[in-house]
Amino acid sequence: MMPDHSFRDYRGRRVTVMGLGAFGGGAGAVRFLAERGAKVTISDRRPESEMAATLQELNNIPGLQLHLGGHLPEDFTTAELVVVNPAIPPHNRVFDVMHEAGVPWTTEINLFWQHNPAPILAVTGSNGKSTTTAMLHNILQQVGPRAWLGGNIGRSLLPLVDQITADDVVVLELSSFQLWYLRRLHVSPRVAVVTNLSPNHLDWHPSFADYRWSKQSILEFQRPADIAVLNADDPEVRSWTAPGVKRYFGLEDAIGDGWFSKDDWTLICEDGEFRTLPLPSWLSLPGRHNRANALAAACAAAAWGATDDHIEQGLRTYKALPHRLQFIGEAAGRMFYNDSLATTPESAIVGLEAFSQPVVLLAGGYDKQVDLTAMAISIARRAKAVALMGTTAAELKSKIERTSYGQCVVSEPLPDFPAAFAWAVDHTEPGDVVLLSPGCASYDWFRNFADRGEQFTAAAKAWIASHP
């Protein structure tokens, strides 16, 4: 593949942005390039009717060309630069077209990295990376002068890059897709956090080995003074090599310098010295996994110079992300939680484990070609009932019913989301939790996980309003 572009003057350049995406990266690239005088064309397979909100945000950009409902070859062969949405896999034919035409290409996160003057701390992993990223950012906001939050968490910092100074700090969530393309720049963050690793996105990556390789690139180009924060409880991640200094976090035994928590106290090991802090008492979020997320964020923040007071204040003031074990409300003794960001089997399992009350679960969705066996076993063991959604519904039903537990009431594959929600609440009684924690991607029934969570939230609020 051709290297990333090397020019920094975009005035008059013909640039195609391929795929606006759902979380602001494509729109961020459009605005960044247009403000620098580029002649920007948006090429997207979706029709205009599906992109109204994003296009409304860009309607004040003069000269913007829209080629929607399909891709035109000339947008990629006559451009001077193409900005590719990272959700487009590298085996897509468009890369051959650009290579044959000699057209350089890049991604939104690569552009940001090339223009950003501030040090970068970044988080990746199969599960927990959004919460860990947001926690780390909230802690560093206590430190100052300014901490910026962006990347895969849903906000492009590219249009704001001119406001960022070398004295600031940038906190990014990085997906395996972003890292796969970012590796072309041979860069890694000053502090890199890896929350865990399990098979994921095997509909994009050709193999688990490729997925692992992509995640490992967050460490590959670190310098000796940089910090790698690794999950001590994940046998694979803790064994990864890193050019920089290793720190660990975990809920089991301490294995080196880092932050480790058991029961109500956290042990901090730094350069042969030890101290304890009541970190679990600083958290308002439910679930053992959120304690692990907080340990990862605290360890990374401490490596960057945050004090214990900064960490305590950052964790005490942290608010749950939308769609991540987000409490929606309660009525008639039923509590509703939106965990739509649980797009992997492992994240659905930890969502189930966060509650001691009986759980009626909404699960299933788009098939990413990952093994759902462990998730099915967890549902059979821990859920009172489960409403099955999407293309994985039949597989989940078969796997749940093959277990020997037999306590969970399992729906037939349901035709749409309103039917799934209605089935779920019909199987509740006072004291139950209604939990959307799908364990799968959203793309079969919904635009994205946020759309899925918003539909659940709207349905839950309507039910609550009708049951005063």
C-alpha positions in Angstrom: 0.0 0.0 0.0 1.1 3.5 -0.7 2.4 5.6 2.2 0.3 8.4 3.8 0.4 11.7 2.0 3.2 14.0 2.9 1.9 17.5 2.0 0.5 19.9 4.6 -0.9 22.6 2.3 -4.4 21.7 1.2 -5.3 24.9 -0.7 -6.9 24.0 -4.0 -6.3 20.2 -3.5 -8.9 17.8 -4.8 -9.8 15.6 -1.8 -12.3 12.8 -1.6 -13.7 11.8 1.8 -14.9 8.2 1.4 -17.6 7.3 3.9 -18.8 9.9 6.4 -19.3 7.2 9.0 -21.6 7.4 12.0 -19.5 9.0 14.8 -18.1 12.2 13.4 -14.7 11.2 11.9 -15.7 11.7 8.2 -17.5 15.0 9.0 -14.5 16.1 11.0 -12.1 15.4 8.1 -14.4 17.3 5.7 -14.5 20.4 7.9 -10.7 20.3 8.6 -9.9 20.1 4.9 -12.4 22.6 3.7 -11.2 25.2 6.2 -7.7 24.8 4.7 -9.0 25.5 1.2 -9.3 21.9 -0.2 -11.9 21.1 -2.8 -13.8 18.4 -1.0 -16.0 15.7 -2.4 -18.0 13.3 -0.1 -18.4 9.8 -1.6 -20.8 7.6 0.3 -22.8 4.5 -0.6 -25.7 5.6 1.6 -28.5 7.8 0.1 -29.0 11.4 1.3 -32.1 10.4 3.3 -29.9 8.3 5.7 -27.4 11.1 6.2 -29.6 14.1 6.9 -28.3 15.0 10.3 -24.6 14.8 9.4 -25.1 16.7 6.1 -27.0 19.4 8.0 -23.9 20.0 10.0 -21.9 20.5 6.8 -24.3 22.6 4.8 -22.4 25.8 5.5 -19.3 24.6 3.7 -19.0 26.3 0.3 -18.3 24.2 -2.8 -18.8 20.9 -1.1 -19.6 18.1 -3.6 -21.9 15.3 -2.7 -21.8 12.0 -4.5 -24.2 9.8 -2.6 -25.9 6.5 -3.1 -22.7 4.9 -4.6 -19.1 5.5 -5.4 -17.8 7.0 -8.7 -14.4 5.6 -9.8 -13.3 9.1 -10.9 -13.6 10.4 -7.3 -10.7 8.1 -6.5 -8.6 8.2 -9.6 -8.6 12.0 -10.2 -8.3 13.1 -6.5 -5.0 14.3 -5.1 -5.9 12.7 -1.7 -8.5 10.3 -0.4 -9.6 10.1 3.2 -10.8 6.6 3.9 -13.3 5.7 6.6 -11.5 3.1 8.8 -14.5 0.8 8.8 -13.7 0.1 5.1 -11.5 -3.1 5.2 -8.1 -3.0 3.5 -9.1 -5.7 1.0 -11.7 -3.3 -0.6 -11.2 -2.8 -4.3 -10.9 0.9 -3.9 -7.3 0.5 -2.6 -6.3 -1.2 -5.8 -8.0 1.6 -7.8 -6.1 4.3 -5.9 -2.8 2.4 -6.2 -3.1 2.0 -9.9 -3.9 5.7 -10.3 -1.1 6.8 -7.9 -3.4 8.5 -5.5 -2.3 8.8 -1.9 -4.8 8.1 0.9 -5.1 8.5 4.6 -7.7 8.3 7.5 -9.1 10.9 9.8 -7.1 9.7 12.8 -3.9 9.6 10.7 -4.5 13.2 9.7 -5.1 14.2 13.3 -1.9 12.5 14.4 0.1 14.3 11.7 -1.2 17.7 12.7 -1.6 17.4 16.5 1.1 19.1 18.6 0.2 17.6 22.0 1.3 14.3 23.6 -1.2 11.5 23.1 -2.4 8.9 25.6 -4.5 6.2 24.0 -6.6 3.2 25.0 -7.5 0.1 23.0 -8.9 -3.3 23.8 -11.7 -5.6 23.0 -13.9 -4.5 25.9 -13.9 -1.6 28.3 -11.9 0.8 26.2 -14.6 3.6 25.9 -15.2 3.7 29.7 -11.4 3.5 30.4 -10.8 6.3 27.9 -13.5 8.6 29.4 -12.3 7.9 33.0 -8.7 8.7 32.0 -9.8 11.9 30.4 -11.8 12.9 33.4 -8.8 12.4 35.7 -6.5 14.4 33.5 -9.0 17.2 33.4 -8.2 17.6 37.1 -4.5 17.9 36.4 -4.6 20.6 33.7 -3.9 22.6 31.8 -6.2 21.1 29.1 -7.2 17.5 28.3 -8.9 16.7 25.0 -11.0 13.6 24.3 -11.5 12.0 20.9 -11.0 9.1 18.6 -13.3 6.1 18.4 -15.3 7.3 21.4 -17.3 9.4 19.0 -15.7 12.8 18.6 -13.3 13.9 15.9 -10.7 16.3 17.2 -9.4 17.1 13.7 -11.5 20.3 13.3 -10.2 21.5 16.6 -6.5 20.6 16.1 -5.5 24.3 15.7 -6.7 25.0 19.3 -4.6 22.2 20.8 -1.2 23.2 22.1 2.0 21.3 23.0 1.2 22.0 26.7 -2.2 20.1 26.4 -2.7 16.4 26.5 -4.9 14.3 24.1 -6.7 11.2 25.2 -7.9 8.9 22.4 -9.8 5.7 22.1 -8.4 3.7 19.2 -10.2 0.8 17.5 -8.5 -2.1 15.8 -9.5 -0.5 12.4 -7.9 2.8 13.3 -4.8 1.1 14.6 -4.5 -1.0 11.5 -4.2 2.1 9.3 -2.4 4.3 11.9 0.4 1.8 11.9 1.5 3.1 8.5 2.7 6.3 10.2 5.0 4.2 12.6 3.6 6.0 15.6 2.5 5.0 19.1 1.1 7.1 22.0 3.2 8.2 24.9 1.0 6.2 27.2 -0.8 3.2 25.7 -3.4 1.2 27.6 -4.6 -2.2 26.5 -7.7 -3.3 28.5 -7.9 -6.9 27.3 -8.0 -9.0 24.1 -10.6 -11.5 22.8 -11.7 -12.4 19.3 -13.7 -9.5 17.7 -14.4 -8.0 14.3 -13.6 -11.1 12.4 -15.9 -9.9 9.7 -13.3 -7.1 9.0 -10.0 -8.8 10.1 -9.1 -11.9 8.1 -8.0 -13.7 11.2 -7.7 -13.4 15.0 -3.9 -13.1 14.4 -4.5 -10.0 12.2 -6.8 -8.5 14.9 -4.1 -9.1 17.5 -1.4 -7.6 15.3 -3.5 -4.5 14.9 -4.0 -4.1 18.6 -0.4 -4.7 19.4 0.7 -1.8 17.1 -0.4 0.6 19.8 2.8 -0.4 21.6 5.1 -1.2 18.6 6.6 2.3 18.1 6.8 3.5 21.6 10.1 4.9 22.8 12.0 3.7 25.9 10.6 6.4 28.2 7.0 5.7 27.1 4.5 3.7 29.2 2.5 0.6 28.3 -0.3 -0.1 30.7 -1.4 -3.8 30.4 -4.1 -6.0 31.9 -2.4 -8.3 34.4 -5.5 -10.5 34.5 -5.4 -11.2 30.7 -2.8 -13.9 30.1 -2.1 -12.8 26.6 -2.0 -9.1 27.0 0.3 -9.2 30.1 2.8 -11.1 28.0 3.0 -8.6 25.2 6.4 -6.9 24.6 6.8 -3.2 24.6 9.8 -0.9 23.9 8.8 1.3 26.8 8.1 0.9 30.5 5.5 -1.6 31.5 2.8 -0.9 34.1 0.0 -3.3 35.0 -3.5 -3.2 36.4 -5.7 -6.0 37.6 -8.2 -7.6 40.1 -6.0 -10.5 40.9 -2.4 -10.8 42.2 0.1 -8.0 41.7 2.7 -9.0 39.1 4.9 -5.9 39.0 4.5 -2.1 39.1 0.9 -1.0 38.8 -2.5 -0.7 40.3 -4.2 -3.8 41.8 -7.5 -4.1 43.6 -9.0 -6.7 45.8 -12.0 -6.2 48.0 -12.3 -2.6 49.2 -8.7 -1.5 48.8 -6.2 -0.9 45.9 -2.5 -1.7 46.2 -0.2 0.6 44.2 3.3 -0.7 43.4 5.7 1.9 42.1 9.5 1.4 41.9 9.6 -1.0 44.8 7.4 1.1 47.0 3.8 0.2 48.1 0.8 2.1 49.3 -3.0 1.5 49.5 -6.0 3.6 48.5 -9.7 3.0 48.9 -10.3 3.3 45.1 -13.4 1.1 44.9 -15.2 3.6 47.2 -14.6 6.3 44.6 -16.7 4.6 42.0 -20.5 4.9 41.5 -20.7 2.5 38.5 -21.8 -1.1 39.1 -19.8 -4.1 38.1 -16.4 -5.7 38.8 -15.4 -4.8 35.2 -15.7 -1.1 36.0 -13.3 -1.4 38.8 -10.8 -2.9 36.3 -11.5 0.0 33.9 -10.9 2.5 36.8 -7.6 0.8 37.7 -6.4 1.0 34.1 -7.3 4.7 33.9 -5.7 5.4 37.3 -2.5 3.6 36.4 -2.2 5.5 33.1 -3.0 8.8 34.7 -0.5 8.2 37.5 2.2 7.4 34.9 1.4 10.8 33.4 1.8 12.6 36.7 -1.6 12.7 38.2 -1.7 12.6 42.0 -3.9 10.4 44.2 -6.1 13.5 44.8 -6.5 14.0 41.0 -7.4 10.4 40.5 -9.9 10.4 43.4 -11.6 13.5 42.1 -11.6 12.3 38.6 -13.2 9.0 39.5 -15.7 10.4 42.0 -17.0 12.9 39.4 -17.1 10.5 36.5 -20.5 9.9 34.9 -21.3 6.8 33.0 -21.1 7.0 29.3 -24.4 6.9 27.4 -25.2 3.3 26.3 -22.8 1.8 28.9 -24.8 0.4 31.8 -26.7 3.6 31.7 -29.6 3.7 34.2 -32.7 4.9 32.3 -35.3 4.8 35.0 -37.6 2.7 37.2 -41.4 2.1 37.3 -43.6 -0.6 38.8 -40.5 -2.1 40.5 -38.7 -2.6 37.1 -35.3 -0.9 36.5 -34.2 -0.3 32.9 -30.5 -0.2 31.9 -29.1 0.7 28.5 -25.9 -1.2 27.7 -26.0 -0.9 24.0 -22.2 -0.3 23.8 -21.8 -4.0 24.8 -21.1 -5.1 21.2 -19.0 -8.2 22.1 -19.9 -11.4 24.0 -17.5 -10.5 26.8 -19.0 -7.1 27.4 -22.5 -8.7 27.6 -21.2 -11.2 30.1 -19.9 -8.4 32.4 -23.1 -6.5 32.0 -25.0 -9.5 33.3 -22.6 -9.9 36.1 -23.1 -6.3 37.2 -26.5 -7.1 38.8 -27.6 -9.2 41.7 -31.3 -8.7 40.8 -33.1 -11.0 38.3 -32.3 -9.8 34.8 -34.5 -9.9 31.7 -32.1 -9.4 28.8 -32.3 -8.2 25.3 -29.5 -9.8 23.3 -28.3 -10.5 19.8 -27.7 -8.6 16.7 -25.3 -8.5 13.7 -23.0 -11.5 13.2 -19.3 -10.5 13.5 -18.3 -14.2 13.1 -17.2 -14.5 16.8 -18.0 -17.4 19.1 -21.1 -16.8 21.2 -20.8 -20.0 23.3 -19.6 -18.3 26.5 -22.2 -15.6 26.2 -24.9 -18.2 25.8 -23.8 -20.1 28.9 -23.7 -16.8 30.9 -27.2 -16.0 29.7 -28.5 -19.5 30.6 -26.9 -19.2 34.1 -27.7 -15.6 35.0 -30.7 -14.3 33.0 -34.2 -14.8 34.1 -35.4 -14.5 30.5 -33.9 -13.3 27.2 -35.4 -11.6 24.2 -33.4 -12.6 21.1 -32.7 -10.0 18.3 -31.1 -9.8 14.9 -29.2 -12.3 12.7 -27.5 -14.1 15.7 -30.9 -14.8 17.4 -31.2 -18.4 16.1 -27.7 -19.3 16.9 -28.0 -17.8 20.4 -31.3 -19.7 21.0 -29.7 -23.0 20.0 -26.6 -22.5 22.2 -28.6 -21.3 25.2 -31.0 -24.2 25.0 -28.1 -26.7 24.7 -26.9 -25.8 28.2 -27.9 -27.9 31.2 -29.1 -25.0 33.3 -32.6 -24.6 32.0 -33.6 -21.7 34.2 -33.8 -19.0 31.5 -36.9 -18.4 29.5 -35.8 -18.0 25.8 -37.8 -16.2 23.2 -38.1 -17.2 19.6 -36.1 -15.0 17.2 -38.1 -11.8 17.3 -38.9 -9.8 14.1 -38.0 -6.3 15.2 -37.0 -4.2 18.2 -40.5 -3.2 19.3 -41.4 -6.9 19.5 -38.2 -7.6 21.4 -38.8 -4.9 24.0 -42.5 -5.9 24.4 -41.5 -9.5 24.9 -38.9 -8.5 27.5 -41.2 -6.4 29.7 -44.0 -9.0 29.4 -41.6 -11.4 31.2 -40.8 -9.1 34.1 -42.1 -8.7 37.6 -41.4 -6.2 40.4 -37.7 -6.3 41.4 -36.4 -7.2 37.9 -33.8 -5.4 35.8 -34.6 -5.0 32.1 -31.1 -4.9 30.4 -30.2 -4.1 26.8 -26.7 -5.7 26.6 -26.7 -7.3 23.1 -23.2 -8.7 22.9 -23.3 -8.2 19.1 -23.0 -5.3 16.7 -26.1 -3.4 15.7 -26.0 -3.1 11.9 -28.8 -5.5 11.0 -31.6 -3.6 12.7 -30.1 -0.2 13.6 -27.8 2.5 12.2 -25.3 1.9 15.0 -25.1 1.1 18.7 -26.2 4.6 19.6 -29.3 4.3 17.5 -30.0 1.0 19.2 -29.5 2.5 22.7 -31.7 5.5 21.9 -34.5 3.3 20.7 -34.3 1.3 23.9 -34.2 4.4 26.0 -37.2 5.8 24.2 -39.2 2.6 24.7 -38.2 2.4 28.3 -39.2 6.0 29.1 -42.5 5.4 27.3 -43.2 2.3 29.4 -42.1 4.1 32.6 -44.5 7.0 31.8 -47.4 4.6 31.3 -46.7 2.9 34.6 -46.7 5.7 37.3 
